């Protein structure tokens, strides 16, 4: 049997890749208006970065990370030798931890400096059970802002994200913005203990994972997909009832900014997100579109004021979010919105017969050198077949080159939209495109 792609992965063929690039370019253009500059970090990092940043008790770290190991280090592991920290590597399951590490390592955030705003795009890796909209290699576009704890940063980021969804074509009347506050290091410990006690009081109705979470990470029980657990947690203590005065004020100001911008949202006191580093504001965008199934969430994020200290030892407030590309593509397809981007071809040179192919070759090169996208037949197709190929490539113009045209040093240039034709000299063709 021929070798197949790994389970839980997709090939981005040219049509898919064109839309993916449009998706990323649109995001970068929208986010750039808010001061976010592009950054790219490695696909793999030291495993300790994710353990310390995301949380050892999270499903992402405990169950879903892929280990990256060299053949030489594999031999050491098999021999019972313990690897040094710098040799323990994992493929990135998300983009925040690596970006914060890069900011810390470059010393970009310090006392008195302006907030650092970065945006990124690329593949992430999680060893999940593959299903529609949930892959082992998937793509995210994200942003991170470090160095500012103002609620206006949170609101600005949420507004920016909603503007992107509008720009890419997500139906806004089918979109729901959920928000919550998870408190901070002052008020959350007491709340975690209340939830822990509640879970233990109802452990006979909870799944095995949630019973284990009671000690390690009780708030994660709010995100359990088991119906029994969801029913129990519906009556659990709510974090919004346990917020300290500062967290209450921060949350109120975020909502006030969203109200002023006309952003419609729904408060969800059970929203906790999936990673340990979140503090205060958390949010998630869901779509209500038939055909999405359990893949309603297409993006989300929040504030993580303790992550920089966890990674570098130096505190700095942070905020960010990530957009799931595959989820957004599913939402667009389910809503009947276009996800295809036509190939760009300025010119196709069609040869009437083999006698003109030698002249066509340098002509197409001259057009490319002048900055145009140009193609020519390489398989001695008939003229009719060449026009079909030009249509398939999305050519705006077709230059027909026959013996008569070649004798004059010219082509018969046809506009494929208007069907107008004109004779154009070879020397003038590049400038006419």
JOJO-V32146 format. One record per residue. SS is DSSP state (h for helix, s for strand, l for the rest). PHI is phi in whole degrees, -180 to 180 (* if undefined). PSI is psi in whole degrees, 0 to 359 (999 if undefined). Layout:
((SS PHI PSI) (SS PHI PSI))
This chain:
((l * 141) (l -66 149) (l -67 133) (l -105 166) (l -66 152) (l -60 146) (l -60 137) (l 83 18) (l -126 164) (l -131 147) (l -90 127) (l -90 92) (l -71 170) (h -49 316) (h -64 319) (h -67 319) (h -67 324) (h -63 318) (h -70 322) (h -60 316) (h -65 322) (h -63 319) (h -59 309) (h -66 316) (h -61 320) (h -63 316) (h -61 311) (h -62 323) (h -67 315) (h -66 312) (h -69 330) (h -63 331) (l -67 340) (l -101 9) (l 93 12) (l -89 123) (s -102 149) (s -72 145) (l -142 152) (l -134 131) (l -118 166) (l -62 153) (l -71 339) (s -131 150) (s -137 172) (s -61 134) (h -56 324) (h -59 332) (h -60 315) (h -77 325) (h -64 314) (h -76 323) (h -81 310) (h -83 323) (l 118 126) (l -65 332) (l -84 352) (l -73 154) (h -62 326) (h -58 313) (h -81 317) (h -78 336) (h -127 333) (h -113 353) (l -78 142) (l -93 131) (s -86 136) (s -108 122) (l -142 139) (l -79 164) (h -62 321) (h -65 318) (h -71 328) (h -62 320) (h -62 322) (h -65 318) (h -63 316) (h -65 332) (l -85 2) (l 86 9) (l -84 139) (l -85 130) (l -79 148) (l -71 160) (h -56 320) (h -71 346) (h -97 351) (l -90 104) (s -120 150) (s -139 146) (s -67 141) (l -68 127) (l -88 347) (l -161 172) (l -102 347) (h -67 309) (h -59 316) (h -65 322) (h -68 318) (h -65 321) (h -60 317) (h -64 319) (h -64 317) (h -66 316) (h -66 326) (l -85 356) (l 64 40) (l -85 344) (l -116 126) (l -153 176) (l -61 126) (l 86 356) (l -83 155) (l -72 155) (l -57 143) (s -95 127) (s -122 120) (s -129 150) (s -131 150) (s -148 166) (s -152 145) (s 160 181) (s -78 145) (s -125 164) (s -138 125) (l -143 136) (l -85 62) (l -91 167) (l -73 117) (l -63 138) (s -159 176) (l -58 123) (l 80 4) (s -138 100) (l -113 165) (l -82 328) (s -116 116) (s -132 174) (s -122 138) (s -130 149) (s -114 132) (s -141 168) (s -135 153) (s -140 134) (s -123 120) (s -116 139) (l 107 4) (l -140 131) (l -108 8) (l -66 140) (h -62 339) (h -65 331) (h -65 317) (h -62 311) (h -65 318) (h -59 316) (h -64 318) (h -65 315) (h -61 316) (h -58 317) (h -65 317) (h -65 324) (h -64 322) (h -64 314) (h -59 320) (h -61 315) (h -64 321) (h -82 346) (l 108 10) (l -65 129) (l -64 113) (h -70 336) (h -75 350) (h -107 9) (s -107 137) (s -126 128) (s -100 118) (s -105 135) (s -133 158) (s -162 169) (s -123 133) (l -100 7) (l 73 190) (l -136 195) (l -68 347) (l -86 319) (l -107 341) (h -74 324) (h -55 316) (h -65 321) (h -67 318) (h -57 320) (h -66 322) (h -63 317) (h -68 320) (h -58 312) (h -62 320) (h -63 316) (h -63 315) (h -65 327) (h -70 339) (l -122 24) (h -64 337) (h -68 346) (h -110 3) (l -104 154) (l -75 169) (h -61 318) (h -61 317) (h -70 327) (h -65 322) (h -69 325) (h -68 339) (h -53 320) (h -92 319) (h -79 316) (l -161 74) (h -61 331) (h -66 337) (h -66 343) (h -64 335) (h -64 336) (h -98 6) (l -67 142) (l -93 353) (l -70 131) (h -61 320) (h -61 316) (h -67 320) (h -62 321) (h -65 318) (h -66 314) (h -71 346) (l -63 334) (l -105 10) (l -72 161) (l -56 142) (l -98 138) (h -64 328) (h -67 342) (h -85 351) (l -116 7) (l -70 143) (l -74 170) (h -61 320) (h -66 318) (h -69 323) (h -61 316) (h -65 315) (h -60 313) (h -63 318) (h -63 321) (h -69 322) (h -58 313) (h -65 324) (h -64 318) (h -64 318) (h -65 319) (h -61 317) (h -64 330) (l -88 359) (l 75 22) (l -85 123) (l -86 132) (l -143 165) (s -127 129) (s -79 129) (l -127 99) (l -68 352) (l -96 357) (l -75 119) (l -125 349) (l 62 174) (l -102 1) (l -122 147) (l -69 339) (l -79 354) (l -72 141) (s -138 152) (s 53 238) (s -62 128) (s -133 151) (s -154 161) (s -149 142) (s -109 124) (s -120 154) (s -121 144) (l -110 79) (l -128 128) (l -60 133) (l 104 350) (l -82 337) (l 61 230) (l -86 8) (l -98 41) (l -69 329) (s -79 125) (s -116 1) (s 173 165) (s 171 176) (s 173 212) (s 159 196) (s -96 143) (l -140 72) (l -72 346) (l -102 357) (h -69 318) (h -60 318) (h -66 322) (h -64 325) (h -86 318) (h -115 347) (l 88 351) (l -113 124) (l -72 146) (l -165 130) (l -69 153) (s -146 158) (s -149 144) (s -170 174) (s -154 166) (s -135 145) (s -113 130) (s -84 112) (h -62 311) (h -62 321) (h -64 317) (h -64 320) (h -63 317) (h -60 318) (h -63 317) (h -65 317) (h -65 318) (h -65 329) (l -85 357) (l 80 15) (l -84 151) (l -72 134) (l -121 9) (l -99 139) (l -120 122) (l -63 141) (l -63 148) (l -99 116) (s -142 116) (s -76 324) (s -148 138) (s -121 128) (s -98 116) (s -104 125) (s -95 129) (l -66 321) (l -152 179) (h -65 339) (h -69 342) (h -103 358) (h -67 326) (h -64 326) (h -77 329) (h -68 326) (h -62 306) (h -68 334) (h -68 318) (h -68 327) (h -66 320) (h -64 322) (h -67 319) (h -65 318) (h -64 334) (l -83 358) (l 105 3) (l -93 155) (l -90 119) (s -138 146) (s -136 159) (s -145 152) (l -71 136) (l -115 6) (l -125 21) (l 53 43) (l -70 161) (l -69 164) (h -62 320) (h -62 317) (h -67 327) (h -66 323) (h -68 324) (h -64 319) (h -64 319) (h -60 319) (h -62 316) (h -62 324) (h -81 352) (l 74 31) (s -64 132) (s -76 324) (s -136 149) (s -122 127) (s -101 111) (s -87 125) (s -121 105) (l -112 178) (h -57 320) (h -66 316) (h -65 319) (h -62 322) (h -64 332) (h -94 356) (l 66 41) (s -142 174) (s -134 159) (s -95 104) (s -92 121) (s -112 130) (s -82 119) (l -74 344) (l -88 317) (l -99 345) (l 66 15) (l -76 146) (s -127 150) (s -155 153) (s -89 126) (s -128 133) (s -68 150) (h -54 317) (h -66 335) (h -93 346) (h -60 312) (h -56 319) (h -71 336) (h -76 350) (l -93 999))
